[in-house]
Amino acid sequence: MEKEEEEVRHHHEEEMEMPEEEEEVMLVRKIAGLAGAIAKLPSLSPSPEVNALFTELVTACIPRSSVDVEALGPELQEMRARLIRLCADAEGLLEAHYSDLLAGFDNPLEHLGLFPYFNNYLLLSELEHGLLSRHVPGPPPARVAFVGSGPLPLSSLVLAARHLPAASFDNYDISGDANDRARRLVRADAALGSRMAFRTSDVAHVTRDMASYDVVFLAALVGMAAEDKARVVEHLGRHMAPGAALVVRSAHGARGFLYPVVDPDEIRRGGFDVLAVHHPEGEVINSVIIARKPLAAVLSRPCLCCEMEARAHQKMEEVALEQLPS
């Protein structure tokens, strides 16, 4: 009797277990449905409907998954690319909203916990600092660049306050409005504010200054398309100082529907040694790649921005010579 009950229970458990491939299909189908619903929203600004849909999306994507987003067919790849852009737009609006909210306090930094995902940034910053300390030993970095800091630069604020208390941070964003919002957050803290600079620039135009940083953080949404990310990494590889570290945020599994996936080989092709690739589980969504520019960097052909800069200087010199009295 016990044997029969065991066989029945075993058979029932087998029926309850869903094949991995079927689970993947159902998950992708669910995400595609949510992507369609999000695309139909009249606005991506924070609202109960927007918050509910993105919460459901994140909840679906976070659990461990064997989904390989790079292996999806063309139509699903297009859906994924559109969804990542929608997520990026919604994230920007959410950060701007909370940046404005925090700016209303006498000391905004005392109220960062109001941001609903603040704990995620605490955990991610702790993870990144731990990986850096382990794989790039030595004195703590004195100068740090964060590329893609946004209107609510929580990563820089947490790293500066909790992990790198002596470092200065240059925060780069292409949006002047985002930087204006970010500056308001540090106005009441003179000590932290003195270590925080906000620069409105496309990092592709930053050349000489890039060699002054000990560590460069590359936000997940800088260069959303693979070829754009590759160009950014290649630019950093040409202009960062030998021995400087690069921290790149990526995604793994179904989380690749939320953020771009970065191939470590692209980091290597950009001129870096990849020291660690970490795929966290739980609340931290982003994967982390730790890389370092070799001390003996191989000299290669200058990138396009350098050639343009050199030609501009040459032209200026030629004009100056022409204007000299004969």
Salt bridges, closest charged atoms under 4 A:
GLU14 OE2 - HIS10 NE2 3.16
GLU15 OE2 - HIS11 NE2 3.09
GLU70 OE2 - ARG80 NH2 3.73
ASP100 OD1 - ARG181 NE 2.80
ASP100 OD1 - ARG184 NH2 2.54
GLU128 OE2 - ARG249 NE 2.67
ASP170 OD2 - ARG143 NH2 2.83
ASP170 OD2 - ARG199 NH2 3.46
ASP177 OD2 - ARG181 NH1 2.36
ASP180 OD1 - ARG183 NH1 2.89
ASP209 OD2 - ARG199 NH1 2.84
ASP228 OD1 - ARG231 NH2 2.33
GLU234 OE2 - ARG238 NH2 2.82
ASP265 OD1 - ARG268 NH1 2.74
GLU266 OE2 - ARG269 NH2 3.07
GLU281 OE2 - ARG64 NH2 2.24
GLU307 OE2 - ARG301 NH2 2.90
GLU309 OE2 - ARG208 NH2 3.84
GLU309 OE2 - HIS313 NE2 3.92
